Amino acid sequence: VEGALHKDPAQWDLINSYWHLEGEVVLTEAETKEPPCTMAEKVYKKTSGNGQLTLYLGKRDYVDHVETVDTVEGVVKIDPTDLGDRKVWIQLACAFRYGRDDLDVIGLSFRKDIWIQHIQLYPDAGHKPTLTEMHNTLLKKSGEQGHAFTFNIPTNLPCSVTLQPGPDDKGKACGVDFEVKAYVAKKAEDPNEKVDKKDTCRLVIRKIQFAPNNTGSGQKAELCKSFMMSDKPVLLEASLDKEIYYHGDPIPVSVKIKNETAKVVKRIRVTVDQTTDVVLYSADKYTKNVLTEEFGETVEANSNFEKTLQIVPLLSNNKEKRGLALDGRLKDEDTNLASTTILRPGMDKEVLGILVSYKIKVNLMVSGGGLLGGLTASDVTVELPLTLMHPKPKD
């Protein structure tokens, strides 16, 4: 087994920010007349153009459990006819895709490997994984020419993230992805050996993270703001009732206002911003608004207000926003807003590639009072960090 961590930033300043949609056909369900198996109701497979290789996987989502990551267990069906002196390899790569496919024409790589590992499957070079129930299921479907393999994903690698392309963008999306590839070649990696597309088959998989079982209490922010021509302030407090929220669930934001001024709070605006920090090649940060809601609540002068406002940030309301970070895309509708990146102590941020965070802003539109009227209008704003994740599935 050959493994390597690729962190050379030599060409990363050549990155083109023209995002592209992942156009690859992936993960088709295998047809079978056998009764459904308990381990994997679906089998995902891909066959090479020459028909010599067929790659089988039992699932496409692999969970990061913080201390460990699900192993990638699969099978490659190999027809050794016409291989000659070439070998069959299986490869798992975590890569950052940052440019346009046409950059490859002028000699610039549009894909940078973060981590890559190769295993020689044929002729047999000693890779003998302990066969699991998943392996046995896939071996039954592949037949006598099936060769089992196992990859262990390191815990320090990023989760799958895709940056949403614009409506007119074509090609493959920018982001971090994981790809399992079977191919025929004399060597695992030889820059002088060109591997024909018909000699390869590949499936994109996802590394995902679920919310931990034990979570803390929610965040709270408060601000006391004074105004010109007023000797008393407006006090704003906003809070969340828990630390982590799940994608698609309503988020209750508790708002308390103590208005001791002669001004009137005309309305309350709540926004959610996503910040994407592309640390792999630069210190670039992109902030995109994913939700803006205005609530027509009025807080009169010298009065108090307290209410819980519900918000739900969704990808379906942000389909046209180019560069928005999404959980790794496998097909057009099979994703959502990217989950918050959870950093372990001591992790190398550069290896993580893309860091995603969210922030809720609560803003009061305060009208001007007195003789100056609108000239003394002002805003009062507090910010709360938001963690968005997927719930851990029930066993």
ZILIN-V12612 format. One record per pair of residues at least 12 apart in sequence whose ideal C-beta (glycine too) atoms are under 6 Angstrom apart, sorted by the first residue. I is the first residue (numbers start at 0). J is the second residue. Records with the same first field share a line. If there is no record, write none. Layout:
I: J ; J
This chain:
0: 118
1: 117 ; 187
2: 116
4: 114
5: 112
11: 280
13: 107
14: 97 ; 280
15: 98 ; 99
17: 99
18: 162 ; 164 ; 168 ; 173
19: 164 ; 168 ; 170 ; 171 ; 172
20: 164 ; 168 ; 172
21: 171 ; 172 ; 328
22: 171
25: 202 ; 203 ; 329
26: 43 ; 59
28: 41
29: 42 ; 44 ; 140
36: 136
38: 132 ; 133 ; 136
39: 57 ; 136
42: 55 ; 140
43: 56 ; 59
45: 200 ; 202
46: 200
47: 199 ; 200
48: 197
49: 197
51: 78
52: 181 ; 200
53: 76
54: 75 ; 181 ; 200 ; 202
55: 73 ; 74 ; 137 ; 141
56: 73 ; 202
57: 133 ; 137
59: 204
60: 205 ; 207
61: 206
62: 207
63: 206 ; 208
68: 152 ; 154
70: 149 ; 151
71: 150
72: 131 ; 133 ; 134 ; 149
73: 148
74: 137 ; 138 ; 141 ; 145 ; 147
75: 89 ; 120 ; 146 ; 181
76: 141 ; 144 ; 145
77: 121 ; 144 ; 146
85: 183 ; 185
86: 119
87: 120 ; 121 ; 183
88: 117 ; 119 ; 182 ; 187
89: 118 ; 120 ; 148 ; 181
90: 117 ; 180
91: 116 ; 150 ; 179
92: 112 ; 115 ; 178
93: 113 ; 114 ; 156 ; 177
94: 110 ; 112
95: 111 ; 113 ; 175 ; 279 ; 352
96: 110 ; 171 ; 173
97: 173
100: 170
114: 156
117: 187
118: 148
120: 146
128: 147 ; 149
134: 147
155: 346 ; 350
157: 175 ; 351 ; 352
158: 206 ; 207 ; 208
159: 175 ; 176 ; 205 ; 206 ; 327
160: 174 ; 175 ; 324 ; 337 ; 353
161: 174 ; 325 ; 327 ; 328
162: 174 ; 322 ; 324
163: 323 ; 325
165: 321
166: 319
175: 352 ; 353
176: 203
177: 204 ; 206
178: 201 ; 203
179: 202
180: 201
181: 200
182: 194 ; 198 ; 199
183: 198
205: 327
209: 389 ; 391
210: 243 ; 388 ; 390
214: 242 ; 243
215: 242
217: 238 ; 239 ; 240 ; 241
218: 239 ; 383 ; 384
219: 238
220: 237 ; 381 ; 383
221: 236
222: 235 ; 381
224: 379
226: 377
227: 375
228: 375
229: 260
231: 259 ; 260
233: 258 ; 260 ; 379
234: 257
235: 256 ; 363 ; 379 ; 381
236: 255
237: 252 ; 254 ; 361 ; 381 ; 383
238: 253
243: 386 ; 388
244: 387
245: 390
246: 335 ; 387
249: 309 ; 311
250: 310
251: 307 ; 309
252: 308
253: 307
254: 306 ; 308
255: 305
256: 298 ; 304
257: 303
258: 298 ; 302
261: 300 ; 368
262: 365 ; 366 ; 368
263: 299 ; 300 ; 366
264: 298 ; 363 ; 365
265: 364 ; 366
266: 293 ; 295 ; 364
267: 294 ; 296 ; 363
268: 293 ; 362
269: 292 ; 308 ; 310 ; 361
270: 288 ; 291 ; 360
271: 289 ; 290 ; 312 ; 359
272: 286 ; 288 ; 358
273: 287 ; 289 ; 357
274: 286 ; 356
275: 324 ; 355
276: 354
277: 353
278: 348 ; 349 ; 354
279: 352
285: 322
287: 320 ; 323
289: 312 ; 317
290: 310 ; 312
292: 310
294: 308
314: 335 ; 336
324: 337 ; 355
325: 337
326: 338
337: 355
338: 387 ; 388
339: 355 ; 356 ; 386 ; 387
340: 354 ; 355
357: 385 ; 387
358: 382 ; 384
359: 383 ; 385
360: 380 ; 382
361: 381
362: 378 ; 380
363: 379
365: 377
